[in-house]
Amino acid sequence: MTTVAATSTATPTLSSETPPVMASDPESALAILEVETGSQAEQADRSDRESAELQEEQQNEAAVAAMHDKASHMRTQAWMDFGVAVTDACVQASAGGDGGSGSGASSDSQTAALFKSCQSLLDGMQTADEADDDADVKGDTSGATAAGFAVQADGEALTDASDLVKAALGAYQQYVTTQAQTQAAALHRA
C-alpha cells in the first residue's frame, strides 16, 4: 500500500504579531481585526480537521497492517496443519508397515490423508491470499481517502486565500475611503 500523506498548504494569513496597517479610525481598525480573527478561526478549524484526518489515516494504516498480519498467521497455520498431517501420515505408514497385514487399506487411508492435507494447505493459502487482497483493498481505499483529504484541504486553502484577499482589499478600501473623507473634512474646515 502506498500511503498518501496529507499535504498542508500554508495559507497566507495576517499575523497578530505584526499589524499590517495601523488604522487611525475605528472602522478600519475593526475591519482589520475582523480579517485577523477570521483568519485565525479558519486556521484553528483547519488544524482540527487535519488532526482528525491524520488520526483516521493512522487508524486505517493500523487496520491494514493487522489484516496483513492475520493473513500471514493464516498462511503459517496452513503450513503447520499440513506438516502435522504429513507427519501423522508418515507415522501411520511406519506403524502399518510393521504390522504387515492390511497394508493396502492402510496405504489408501494414508493417501487420502495426504490428499486431504494438501487440499487443506491449498485452501488455507487461498484464504490467506484473499485476506491479503482484502487488506490491499482497504489500504487502497484508505490512500484514496487521504488523497481526497489533501485535495479538499488544497481547495479550502485556495478559497481561504481568495477570501482573505477580498477581506484585506475591503479593509484597505474602507481605510482609504475614511482617510479621504478625513482629508476632505480637514480641507473643508481650513
C-alpha positions as CSV (number, residue, x, y, z in Angstrom):
1,M,0.0,0.0,0.0
2,T,1.2,3.4,-0.8
3,T,0.3,6.0,1.8
4,V,-0.7,9.4,0.5
5,A,0.5,11.9,3.1
6,A,-2.0,14.7,3.7
7,T,-0.5,17.8,2.4
8,S,-0.9,21.0,4.2
9,T,-0.9,24.1,2.1
10,A,0.0,27.2,4.1
11,T,-2.5,29.9,3.6
12,P,-1.2,33.5,3.7
13,T,-2.6,35.0,6.8
14,L,-2.3,38.2,8.7
15,S,-0.2,37.7,11.8
16,S,-1.2,39.2,15.1
17,E,2.4,39.8,15.8
18,T,2.9,42.4,13.2
19,P,-0.2,44.5,12.4
20,P,-0.5,45.1,8.6
21,V,-1.8,48.7,8.8
22,M,-2.2,50.9,11.7
23,A,-5.6,52.4,11.2
24,S,-6.3,55.7,12.8
25,D,-10.1,55.4,12.6
26,P,-12.2,52.8,14.4
27,E,-13.9,51.4,11.3
28,S,-10.6,50.5,9.6
29,A,-9.2,49.0,12.8
30,L,-12.4,47.0,13.2
31,A,-12.2,45.7,9.6
32,I,-8.5,44.7,10.1
33,L,-9.4,43.0,13.3
34,E,-12.2,41.0,11.6
35,V,-9.8,39.9,8.9
36,E,-7.3,38.7,11.5
37,T,-9.9,37.0,13.7
38,G,-11.5,35.2,10.7
39,S,-8.1,34.0,9.5
40,Q,-7.2,32.7,13.0
41,A,-10.6,30.9,13.2
42,E,-10.0,29.3,9.8
43,Q,-6.5,28.2,10.8
44,A,-7.9,26.6,14.0
45,D,-10.7,24.8,12.1
46,R,-8.2,23.6,9.5
47,S,-5.8,22.4,12.2
48,D,-8.6,20.4,14.0
49,R,-9.7,18.9,10.7
50,E,-6.2,17.9,9.7
51,S,-5.6,16.4,13.1
52,A,-8.8,14.3,12.8
53,E,-7.8,13.3,9.2
54,L,-4.3,12.2,10.4
55,Q,-5.8,10.2,13.2
56,E,-8.2,8.4,10.8
57,E,-5.3,7.7,8.4
58,Q,-3.2,6.2,11.2
59,Q,-6.1,4.1,12.3
60,N,-6.7,2.8,8.7
61,E,-3.0,2.0,8.4
62,A,-3.1,0.1,11.6
63,A,-6.1,-1.8,10.5
64,V,-4.4,-2.7,7.2
65,A,-1.3,-3.9,9.0
66,A,-3.4,-6.0,11.3
67,M,-5.2,-7.5,8.3
68,H,-1.9,-8.4,6.6
69,D,-0.6,-9.9,9.9
70,K,-3.8,-12.0,10.2
71,A,-3.2,-13.3,6.6
72,S,0.4,-14.1,7.4
73,H,-0.8,-16.1,10.5
74,M,-3.4,-17.9,8.4
75,R,-0.6,-18.9,5.9
76,T,1.6,-20.1,8.8
77,Q,-1.3,-22.1,10.3
78,A,-2.0,-23.7,6.9
79,W,1.7,-24.9,6.7
80,M,1.7,-26.1,10.3
81,D,-1.5,-28.1,9.7
82,F,0.0,-29.5,6.6
83,G,3.2,-30.5,8.4
84,V,1.2,-32.2,11.2
85,A,-1.0,-34.1,8.7
86,V,2.0,-35.3,6.7
87,T,3.9,-36.3,9.9
88,D,0.7,-38.2,11.1
89,A,0.5,-40.0,7.7
90,C,4.2,-40.9,7.9
91,V,3.8,-42.3,11.5
92,Q,0.7,-44.3,10.4
93,A,2.7,-45.6,7.4
94,S,5.6,-46.8,9.6
95,A,3.2,-48.3,12.1
96,G,1.2,-50.0,9.3
97,G,4.4,-51.3,7.6
98,D,5.4,-53.1,10.8
99,G,2.1,-55.0,11.1
100,G,2.3,-56.5,7.6
101,S,-1.4,-57.3,7.1
102,G,-3.9,-54.9,5.6
103,S,-1.3,-52.6,4.2
104,G,-3.4,-52.0,1.1
105,A,-6.2,-50.4,3.1
106,S,-3.7,-48.5,5.2
107,S,-2.0,-47.2,2.1
108,D,-5.3,-46.0,0.8
109,S,-6.1,-44.2,4.0
110,Q,-2.6,-42.6,4.1
111,T,-3.0,-41.5,0.5
112,A,-6.4,-40.0,1.4
113,A,-4.9,-38.3,4.5
114,L,-2.1,-36.8,2.4
115,F,-4.5,-35.7,-0.3
116,K,-6.7,-34.1,2.4
117,S,-3.7,-32.3,4.0
118,C,-2.7,-31.0,0.6
119,Q,-6.2,-29.8,0.0
120,S,-6.3,-28.2,3.4
121,L,-2.9,-26.4,2.7
122,L,-4.2,-25.1,-0.6
123,D,-7.5,-23.9,1.0
124,G,-5.5,-22.2,3.8
125,M,-3.2,-20.5,1.3
126,Q,-6.1,-19.3,-0.8
127,T,-7.9,-17.9,2.3
128,A,-4.7,-16.1,3.3
129,D,-4.3,-14.7,-0.2
130,E,-7.9,-13.4,-0.1
131,A,-7.3,-11.8,3.3
132,D,-4.2,-10.1,1.8
133,D,-6.3,-8.9,-1.1
134,D,-8.9,-7.5,1.3
135,A,-6.1,-5.7,3.2
136,D,-4.8,-4.3,-0.1
137,V,-8.3,-3.0,-1.0
138,K,-8.6,-1.4,2.4
139,G,-5.2,0.1,2.0
140,D,-6.1,1.5,-1.4
141,T,-9.4,2.9,-0.1
142,S,-7.5,4.5,2.8
143,G,-5.0,6.0,0.4
144,A,-7.8,7.3,-1.8
145,T,-9.5,8.8,1.2
146,A,-6.2,10.5,2.3
147,A,-5.8,11.9,-1.3
148,G,-9.3,13.2,-1.1
149,F,-8.5,14.9,2.2
150,A,-5.4,16.5,0.5
151,V,-7.5,17.7,-2.4
152,Q,-10.2,19.1,-0.1
153,A,-7.5,20.9,2.0
154,D,-5.9,22.4,-1.1
155,G,-9.3,23.6,-2.3
156,E,-10.2,25.1,1.0
157,A,-6.8,26.8,1.2
158,L,-7.4,28.3,-2.2
159,T,-10.8,29.5,-1.1
160,D,-9.5,30.8,2.2
161,A,-6.7,32.7,0.4
162,S,-9.2,34.2,-2.0
163,D,-11.5,35.2,0.9
164,L,-8.5,36.7,2.8
165,V,-7.5,38.8,-0.2
166,K,-11.1,40.0,-0.7
167,A,-11.3,40.9,3.1
168,A,-8.0,42.6,3.0
169,L,-8.9,44.6,0.0
170,G,-12.2,45.5,1.6
171,A,-10.4,46.7,4.8
172,Y,-7.9,48.7,2.7
173,Q,-10.8,50.3,0.7
174,Q,-12.5,51.3,3.9
175,Y,-9.3,52.7,5.2
176,V,-8.6,54.7,2.0
177,T,-12.2,55.9,2.0
178,T,-12.1,57.0,5.6
179,Q,-8.8,58.7,5.1
180,A,-10.1,60.6,2.0
181,Q,-13.2,61.7,4.0
182,T,-11.0,62.8,6.8
183,Q,-8.7,64.8,4.5
184,A,-11.8,66.3,2.7
185,A,-13.3,67.4,6.0
186,A,-9.9,68.9,7.1
187,L,-9.7,70.8,3.8
188,H,-13.3,72.0,4.2
189,R,-12.6,73.3,7.6
190,A,-9.5,75.1,6.5
